[in-house]
Amino acid sequence: MKSIVCILLLMSATEGFASYSIHFIQPIEDRKEISCKEIKINHGRLNGSNWNYTINSEKEYKNLIGEGSQIDFTKYTLLGIVSSSGGCKSPTVNHNVFYSNSDNLFQFELTVQENGGCENVFHFEIWCLISKMNSSSRIEFIKKP
């Protein structure tokens, strides 16, 4: 069975080192891209927290963001990524969400391309709504350099 290797690169601006971890992902035959409606959330609370979020209820949203939302959590799941990247200007950030029906697995893939070798740090967030995940669904967040 083939495996795909994804390398996750995390840069620490304050300590100036890089750490690498390898995440093995089994190929998924029936994986299809799904719609991900991007929304803006202004909060200022999550820097230094986890880098990925899966929110399925108003209560989870309030606990994380600190205020109410206009999201119908009976129909949607909110996925979020809060991260940063170095460079001379803001990084080029792309994302896609895939779903495998046979595995009941969602995969949120993030690709970040630094722009230049400067030591500036640029924070970015991606928040998007997908159709409601059921309680047995699994999700993987994958960050590609």
C-alpha positions as CSV (number, residue, x, y, z in Angstrom):
1,M,0.0,0.0,0.0
2,K,1.4,3.4,-0.9
3,S,1.8,6.2,1.6
4,I,2.1,9.9,1.0
5,V,4.4,11.8,3.3
6,C,3.5,15.4,4.3
7,I,6.2,17.4,6.1
8,L,4.9,20.0,8.6
9,L,7.3,22.9,9.1
10,L,6.7,25.2,12.1
11,M,8.8,28.3,12.6
12,S,9.2,29.9,15.9
13,A,9.8,33.7,15.5
14,T,10.8,34.2,19.1
15,E,13.3,31.3,19.3
16,G,14.5,31.3,15.7
17,F,14.4,27.5,15.1
18,A,12.5,25.2,13.0
19,S,11.1,21.8,14.0
20,Y,9.9,19.1,11.6
21,S,7.4,16.3,12.1
22,I,6.4,13.7,9.6
23,H,2.7,12.8,9.2
24,F,1.8,9.8,7.1
25,I,-1.4,10.0,5.2
26,Q,-3.0,7.0,3.5
27,P,-4.3,7.7,0.0
28,I,-8.0,8.0,-0.1
29,E,-9.6,6.7,-3.2
30,D,-13.0,8.4,-3.0
31,R,-11.8,11.8,-1.7
32,K,-13.6,14.8,-3.2
33,E,-13.2,18.5,-2.7
34,I,-16.2,20.1,-0.9
35,S,-17.4,23.6,-0.6
36,C,-15.8,25.8,2.1
37,K,-17.5,29.2,2.6
38,E,-14.9,31.6,4.0
39,I,-16.1,33.9,6.8
40,K,-14.3,36.6,8.8
41,I,-14.0,36.5,12.6
42,N,-12.4,39.3,14.5
43,H,-11.4,38.3,17.9
44,G,-7.7,38.8,18.7
45,R,-7.7,36.0,21.3
46,L,-6.3,33.0,19.6
47,N,-2.6,33.9,18.9
48,G,-0.5,31.3,20.6
49,S,-3.4,28.8,21.0
50,N,-3.9,25.7,18.9
51,W,-3.4,26.2,15.2
52,N,-6.6,24.4,14.1
53,Y,-10.2,24.4,15.3
54,T,-13.4,22.5,14.6
55,I,-16.5,24.1,16.1
56,N,-19.9,22.4,16.0
57,S,-22.0,24.4,18.4
58,E,-22.8,27.9,19.6
59,K,-21.5,27.0,23.0
60,E,-18.1,25.9,21.6
61,Y,-18.0,29.2,19.5
62,K,-18.7,31.4,22.6
63,N,-16.1,29.5,24.7
64,L,-13.4,30.1,22.0
65,I,-14.3,33.5,20.5
66,G,-16.0,35.1,23.5
67,E,-19.1,36.3,21.8
68,G,-22.1,34.9,19.9
69,S,-22.2,34.1,16.2
70,Q,-24.7,34.3,13.4
71,I,-23.9,30.7,12.4
72,D,-26.6,28.0,12.2
73,F,-24.7,25.1,13.8
74,T,-27.5,22.7,13.1
75,K,-26.5,23.0,9.4
76,Y,-22.8,23.9,9.5
77,T,-19.5,23.1,11.1
78,L,-16.9,25.9,11.4
79,L,-13.3,25.0,10.6
80,G,-10.5,27.4,11.5
81,I,-6.8,27.8,11.1
82,V,-4.8,30.4,13.0
83,S,-1.1,30.4,12.1
84,S,1.8,32.6,10.9
85,S,4.6,32.6,8.4
86,G,7.8,34.5,7.9
87,G,8.9,36.5,4.8
88,C,9.3,39.9,3.4
89,K,5.6,40.3,2.7
90,S,2.4,38.4,3.5
91,P,2.6,34.7,2.6
92,T,0.6,33.2,-0.2
93,V,-2.0,31.0,1.5
94,N,-4.3,28.5,-0.2
95,H,-6.7,26.0,1.3
96,N,-9.0,23.1,0.2
97,V,-11.3,20.9,2.1
98,F,-11.9,17.3,1.0
99,Y,-14.3,14.6,2.1
100,S,-14.1,10.8,1.9
101,N,-17.5,9.1,2.2
102,S,-16.1,5.6,2.8
103,D,-13.9,6.9,5.7
104,N,-16.2,9.6,6.9
105,L,-13.1,11.7,6.9
106,F,-12.7,15.5,6.2
107,Q,-9.2,16.8,5.3
108,F,-8.5,20.5,5.5
109,E,-5.3,21.1,3.5
110,L,-3.4,24.4,4.0
111,T,-0.5,25.4,1.7
112,V,1.6,28.3,2.8
113,Q,4.3,29.9,0.6
114,E,6.7,32.4,2.2
115,N,7.5,35.4,0.2
116,G,11.2,36.2,0.7
117,G,13.7,35.4,3.3
118,C,13.1,38.2,5.8
119,E,12.5,37.6,9.4
120,N,9.1,39.4,9.6
121,V,6.2,37.3,11.0
122,F,2.8,37.5,9.3
123,H,-0.2,36.1,11.2
124,F,-3.2,34.8,9.2
125,E,-6.5,33.1,9.9
126,I,-8.8,31.0,7.7
127,W,-12.4,30.4,8.9
128,C,-14.8,28.5,6.7
129,L,-18.2,26.8,7.0
130,I,-18.8,23.3,5.7
131,S,-21.9,21.2,5.8
132,K,-22.5,19.9,9.3
133,M,-20.2,17.1,10.3
134,N,-21.9,14.2,12.1
135,S,-20.6,12.9,15.5
136,S,-18.8,10.0,13.9
137,S,-16.9,12.2,11.3
138,R,-13.2,12.6,11.6
139,I,-11.1,15.6,10.5
140,E,-7.4,16.0,9.7
141,F,-5.7,19.4,9.3
142,I,-2.7,19.2,7.0
143,K,-0.2,22.1,6.7
144,K,2.1,22.0,3.6
145,P,5.2,24.1,3.4
